[in-house]
């Protein structure tokens, strides 16, 4: 709670050019990239003021936000997801970050086993 936490993805389905390492994507060439984030949160504290999932790139930060205080009780499962087309130069990076304001530090990011309910993907569009 109350600090930015980088989200680490434990497995890769495929990485054809070895551009994803230590949960950071590095653009191999300059272009427009479709980047997608899907994070499943378990046990959200309804006393939190907000939760933000960031996609942090070298050029710009993108995010989605929720207000858990609008829930009448703690939430067992909740997905936060979004996609963007990001302008990236060769060697620019992208990573996913979590921020929760207030409440107890009880929320888990579900990495799953096999199903990968939390994931990051990207590809060169143009």
PEWO-V824104 format. One record per pair of residues at least 12 apart in sequence whose ideal C-beta (glycine too) atoms are under 7 Angstrom apart, sorted by the first residue. I is the first residue (numbers start at 1). GAP is how many residues later the second one is. Records with the same first field share a line. If there is no record, write none. Layout:
BEGIN
I: GAP + GAP
END
This chain:
BEGIN
1: 99 + 101 + 102 + 103 + 104
2: 99 + 100
4: 93 + 95
5: 92 + 93
6: 17 + 89 + 91
7: 16 + 32 + 89 + 90 + 91 + 102
8: 15
9: 14 + 110 + 111
10: 101
11: 105
23: 72
24: 69 + 71
25: 68 + 69 + 97
26: 65 + 67
27: 61 + 62 + 63 + 64 + 65
28: 62
29: 61 + 95
30: 59 + 60
31: 57 + 93 + 95
32: 53 + 55 + 93 + 94
33: 53 + 55 + 89 + 90 + 91 + 92
34: 49 + 51 + 88 + 89 + 91
35: 20 + 48 + 49 + 51 + 59 + 87
36: 47 + 84 + 85 + 86
37: 16 + 18 + 44 + 45 + 59 + 83
38: 41 + 43 + 80 + 81
39: 14 + 41 + 42 + 70 + 79
40: 37 + 39 + 70 + 77 + 78
41: 37 + 39 + 66 + 68
42: 34 + 35 + 65 + 66 + 68
43: 31 + 33 + 63 + 64 + 65
44: 24 + 30 + 31 + 34 + 63
45: 23 + 29 + 58 + 59 + 61 + 62
46: 22 + 23 + 25 + 27 + 28 + 29
47: 22 + 55 + 56 + 57
48: 20 + 21 + 52 + 53 + 54 + 55
49: 20 + 52 + 53
50: 15 + 16 + 17 + 51
51: 14 + 15 + 17 + 49
52: 13 + 47
53: 27 + 43 + 45
54: 42 + 43 + 45
55: 29 + 39 + 41
56: 38 + 39 + 41
57: 29 + 31 + 35 + 36 + 37
58: 30 + 34 + 35
59: 28 + 29 + 33
60: 26
62: 22
64: 16 + 18
66: 14
85: 40
94: 28
96: 24
END
